[in-house]
């Protein structure tokens, strides 16, 4: 579809503009979706307009007016009409006027993290409205059915609507309450772009770029917050490897085999500077620790020169403040690289009964790598196939099947090291 990346980038900006101007969060989202559909249909034939954002806002505002009028006609009660004034009756600034210093998308981000919502609902609503993820993608992230997630997002939008929340950035005290969820949501959006959970592509540039853009905005809003700086650094240091993660055919390339000359040196330099400054401000939080780990990977001239003992130590610090099993999984990889595959496999045994990770393809993929390193090629082949059967991303499936097939074809050539899993949220 022509302009798909542009539409993904503009969608939260248009939604933010409509909610700022008209309110009616749920109806505004419907109107925006119809405007995006109109753009996807018309732009390939007519060309992208000079100001695509204003075009989308105009079309969405007209559709919003139609939707509100239809609702008023159905209800036909004076109090409902008064509560749901038509867009022309509002006195807020025009939706298509240039955004001020604070982007509407940033306001929308904090709005979706309203304290009246449960943490899961905050994350789900933000991923849908700001991150542009589909309901199915969000459902997979939460490990629930799509129908369950649809109901959850619908209830969240209704609560935001009922709260009467003004469309503005929250005050300082409110920001502090919502910041943790905001950062977590941005991290999830970034991860869905950097390593797509499903579909034909390993990397989706638009969600990753949007998460970095929003993280920069939050950093400008809160320049003294070390965890905000840590998250931005983590995104930059991780995304810096994107150019080398896939081959010409889209196949996954493990970190140890990547051409490090293709990594984004500017992102690495910026990320290192950010995390270095953040770590100097006191006790580090989880995003700072993950960024420090990413910096050690990125600064190593070769895979063999990676400082695995220091990475192991950082993961041990991270495990003290995070109960996320992905942290323990990454720690097992680091232990294997620092102390040998059997030490890593011993760590993995502790995760086998953890329901949060036991069904995840990454646990089986790491086990396969470590068994391969240890010389148990039959066990490694079986674990690779198990991981491939659980992976939902086509490039990951192909990569894991290829590793299993290569062991069958060349049983006496074990690989040198595993590809570390991406940082845990």
N, C-alpha and C positions, 0 to 999 in steps of 0.2 A: 504494500500500500504506500503510495507516494506521500511523503511528509509524515510518516508514522512517528519518527523520532521527534519532530517538531510538535506534533499533537500531544505526545506524552509529556513533553516539557511544558507546554502551555496549559494543559488541562488543570493542574492545581492553581495556576495563576488566574485563569478564567473563573474557576469555582470560587476562589477567594474574593475576586472582584464582585461577583454577584451576591455572595453572602454579605459582604461589607455594605453593599448598596441596598439590597432588598430583604435580607434575612432569609427565612424559609430554607434552611439547610437542605432538607431532603428533596424538596421540589427543585431547588437550584441545581442539585446534582443531576436530577433527571434532565433538566433543561440543558445542562452542559453536555451530557452524553449525547443528546440529540444534535447539538451543534457540532460535536466531534464527528458524528456519523455523517452529517451534511458536508462537512469539510472533506472527509475521506471519499465521499462520492463526487463532489464538485471540483475539488482542487486538481485532481489528475487531468481533467478535461479543460478546465478554465484557467489553470495556473494558480499558484499561491499568491494571495493578495499582498499588496505592499505592506500592510499592517495586519498580519494574521491574528494577533491577539485581539485587536479591536473588532475584526470581522467576527471572531468567535463570540466575543462578548455581546455584540449586537444581535447575532442570531440567537444566542442563548437567552438574552433578555426578552426578545420577542416571544420565544417559546415559553419562558417563565410566565410572562403576562397571560398567554393563552391558557396555561395550566391553572393559574390562580383564578382566572375568570371562570373556567370550567368548574373549579371547585366551589366558587361562590354561587354559581348557578345551581349546583346540586344542593347546597346547604340552605340557601335562601333564608337565612336568619340574620337579623340585623347585627346581633352581637358577633357572629362569625365573620360577617362582612367587615365589621370594624376591626376585628383582630387580624384579619388577613387583607390589609389594604393593598391595592394594586400598586405596581412599581411606580406609576406616574404620581402617586400621592405621597411618596416618601420624600423627605427633605435632605437625605444624605447626599454626599457628592456623587457625581456621575460615575458609573462603574468603569467607564473607559478612560477616565482622566488619568494622567500619568501617576504611577505609584510614588509614594513619598519615600522617605529614608527607610522605612520598614516595609518590606515586600509583603503583599497580601498573603503570599504562600506561607510566610513565617507566622503571621497572625493565625492563619488557618491551622497551622501545625500546633500551636499552643491551644487553640480552641478545641481541637479534637482530643486533647489531653486534659479535658475538664475534670475537676475532682469529683463531680457527681457520677462519673463513669468508673466501672471497675478497671483495674490495670489492663486486663485482657481486652476489654472493650475499647479502651483508649488506643491500644496498639492496633487493634483490628481496624478501627475507624480511620486512623491516620494512614495506615498502609493503603486503605482503599481510596480515601479522598486526596491524600497528598502524594503518596508513593506511586499511585497508578497501578498497583497490583490487582489482579483479578481476585474475585471471591474464592475461586478454586485454589489459587496460589496461597492465599492467606490461610485457608482451611488446612492445607498441607503443612504450613509452618506451625500451626497450632495442633496438628494431628487430630482434627475433628472433621466431620462430614461437611460437604459444601452447604447442605441445607441448614445445618446447625450454625455455620458461620453467617449465612444470609440472615437468619433470625437475629443473631447477635449484633450485626452491623445495623440492621433496621432499628432495633431497640436503642442502640447507641445514638443514632441520628435523632430519634424521637426525644430522647432525654436532653440532648443539646438544644433542640428546639424548645422544649418545655421550660428549660432553665432561663430563657430570656437573656442569655449571655450576650453582652455587647461585643461587637466585632472590633476588638482592639487588642494590643499586646497587654497581657496581664501585668499588674504592678509587681514590684520587686519581690514581695513576700509570696505572691501567687506563683511567680516564675520559679522560685526555689522549689515549691511543692511539685510542680509539673516537670521540672527539668530532667529528672531521672528517666521518666517515661519518654520524653522527647528524644533524648540521646539514644535510648534503646530502640525506638522506632526508626530513627535515622540509620542505626547500625543494621537493622533488619532489611531496610530498603537497599542499603549498599550491598549487603550480602546476596540479596536476590539478583542484583545486577551483576556482581562480580562472579558469582558461581550459581547460575540459575538452577533451581531445584527440579525443573522439568523443561521439556521442549527440545528443539533441535540444536540450540546454541549453548555453548558453555558460558559465554559472557554476553550480557545485555548492557550495552554502554549507557543507555539513557537513564535507567534507575540508578546506576552507580554514580553517574555524573550529577544527577539531581540530588542525591544524598550528600555528595561533596559540596555542592552549591549551598544547600541548606545548612550544612555544618559550618561552612564559612560564615554564613549570616548569623548563626547562633554565636559563633566565636566573636564576631564583631560586636554583637549585643552584650556579650559577657567575656571580655578579653582577659579578665583575671581568673577565670575558672579553669583550674588545671585539668579537670576531666573533660571539659569541652575541647580544650587544646589537645588532650590525649586522643580523643575520638577522631578529630580532624587529622591528626598525625597518623593514626592507625589506618584511616581510609586512604590517605595519600601514599603511605608506604606499601600498602597492599595493592592498590590500583596501579602503582608504578610497574608491577610485573606483568600487567595485562598484555602488552604487545608481544610478549614472548611465551604466553601460556598455551597458544594453539599454533599448529602448523598450517601450511597453505590449504589443507583439506579440512581444517577445523578440528583436527584431532588434538586431544589434550597432551601437553608436554609437561612432565613433572618438573618441579623446581630444580632438582639436581641436574637436569638435562637442558635447561633453558639457556639461551644465548643472553648472558647478562648485559651484553653491550646494547641490547634492545630495550632494557628497562629504562623507565623515565627518570633520568638523572635529576631533573628539576623537582619532580615530586619527592624524590628521595631526600634531596637537600632540604627542602621545605619541611618535610616530615621529621627529619632528624633534628632540625632546629626547634620545631614546636615541642617535640617530646623532651628534648634536653632542657628547655626552659620550664616545662611543666613539672618534670621530676625534681627540679630544684626548689619547689614551693612547699615541700612537706611530704607527709605520708602519701605514697602513690595509690590511686584507685585502679580499678580493673582495666579501664581503657588505656591509662598510661602504661601499665605493665604490658599489655598486649602490643602497644605501639613500640615499647622498648624491645620486645621480642622480634617484631617485624623489622626494626632498624638493624638488629644484629644479622638477620638474614640478608637484608638489602646491602649492607656494608661489606659483607664477606666477598672478597674478590672471586672466589670459586666455592663450589659446594663443599669441597674437602676442607676449606679453611673456615667453615662456619664454627662459631664458638658455642658448641653444644653444651658444655658444662654450665656456661652462664645462662643459656636458654633454659636448661633444666632448673637452675636455681630460681629463675624468674617465674617459671610455671609453678614451682612449689610455693612461692609467695602468692601467686594468683589463686592457687587452690585453697589457701587459708581464708580468702575473702569471697570465694565463689563456690557454690555447690553445683555448678553446671558440669555435667558429665563430659562435655566436649573439652573442657579444660583438662580433665583427667586423661582423656584420650590423647590430646596433644602432648601432655606430660609423658605418657608412655612412649610416644615417638622419640621425644628428646632423650629419655633415659636409654632407649635402645641405641641411639646414635652416640651417646656418651659412654655407655657401659656395656654395649653388646645386645643383640636381639633377644636373648633369653631373659635378660633383665626387663626388657620392654614387654615381652609376652607375659611375664609374671604380673606386671601391672595391669595388663589387659584382662587377666582372669578376674580381677576385682570388679570389672564392669559388666561381666557376662549376665549378671542377675539384675542389672539396673534397667527397669522397663523404659526409661527415658532414652536409652541409647542402644539397647540390645537388638532392636529391630532396624537400626539405622545402617545404611550401607557402609558408612565410614568406619564403623567398628570392624566390620568384616574385611574391608579393604586394608586397614592398618594391620590387622592380624595376618592377612595374606602377605603383605610386604615383609613383615618380621619373620614369618615362617620361611619365606624365600631367602632372606638374609641368613637364617639359621641353617639352611640346607635341606629343609623338609619340603621338597618340591611338590610331592603329592598333596600334602596338606595345604600348601600355598595355592595350587591349582583349584582345589575344592573351595577354598576361602574366596578366591577371586571370582569364581562362578557364583558363589552365594552373594557376594557384594554386587555383582552385575545384575543379579535377579532382583535386588532390592533398590537399586539406583533408579531414579526417575528421569535423570538427564541423559539424553541420547549420547552425547560425547563421552560422558562418564561410563555408560554401559559399554560403548565400543572400546574404550581404553581398557576396562577391566577384562572384557572378553579377550582382547588382544594379548594382555599379560598372561592370561591362562593358556591361550593357544601357543604363545611363544615358549612357555615352559614345557609344553607337550612336545614341541618341535625341537627345542634345544635344551634338554633336561639338565645338562651339565654346565649351564652358564647362568648362575644366579645373579640378580641385580645387586648393585652395591648399597643402595639405601632406599628408604621409603620417601614418598612425597608427603611432607607434613601437611596435615589437614589445616584448613583455614582457621583463623582465630575464632574462639567461641564467643557468643554474645554475652 
